[in-house]
Amino acid sequence: MRLFLINTFRFIPDSIYLKLLFYKNVKKFLNLKTPTTFNEKLQWLKLNDRKQEYTKLVDKYEVRNFIKEKIGEKYLIPLLAVWNNASEIDFSKLPNQFVLKCNHDSSSAIICKDKRKINIQETVKKLNRNLKQNAYWYGREWPYKNVKPLIIAEEFLEEEINQPLVDYKVLCFNGKAKFVQVHCGRGTENYTLDFYDLEWNHTTIGQKGINLSKVPLNKPVFLKKMIFLSEILAKDFIHVRVDWYFVKNQLYFGELTFFDGSGFLPFSKTHDDVLLGNLINIQ
């Protein structure tokens, strides 16, 4: 379906295409004249907040320079290598554990926990296939349109033995953090998604099809630091989500996201969509 939409509607103007896609995904008509919800305002931002610097900031390789300049290199996941295509990868030179990903999308990550078990041929095939895709065309997230596709290898981060990482995502509006989104157990049957306010009160904001935690996480010892760093990075933006990992007493930057869920998030309640939408000032 995704490829069908991309190929069929490639030449339709962004505003019209987004109205069609919004109705398909959200089951509502998109109001671009007076947007009120979070999802609507993200579509508005796609069309009206087009700073050229965003292209480098969504690039998982180029954004490293921004992070290094703003808060320091210590928050970057160590980079192992970068290539123009997967055929250049010399797997013999990689450590036993690593992560491979394209710099221009959000779905190409290949996590290797044991190099002896990796299917090199399939890995190369998948990465080269993803290199040919342009993340702009489906959701019309224009910053991705001109990202030069690359493959990067990063060190593998693991919080506990055989336990998936916890994702911390700080939602910032006009440079100020307002909520922390927490993903636990991603990729498992115990996957949960929760929103906490800045005092670490567990809110009822949620998304369809994903459970809230029955027992809230303890307040992270690094919460204030994570919020402080996120606000430095978010200073000049109307809205951005700043992603983090915390491993072995160290915060690591994940990525910057300007259009969370491409603006098609399936909120459990319309109230939540409006609540977050009220925080985006587009005047």
Secondary structure, 3 states (H helix, E strand, C coil): CHHHHHHHCCCCCHHHHHHHHHHHHHCCCCCCCCCCCHHHHHHHHHHHCCCCCHHHHHCCCCHHHHHHHHCCHHHCCCEEEEECCHHHCCHHHCCCCEEEEECCCCCCCEEECCHHHCCHHHHHHHHHHHHCCCCHHHHCCHHHCCCCCCEEEEECCCCECCECCCEEEEEEECCEEEEEEEEECCCCCCCEEEEEECCCCECCCCECCCECCCCCCCCCCCHHHHHHHHHHHHCCCCEEEEEEEEECCEEEEEEEECCHHHHCCCECCHHHHHHHHCCCCCC
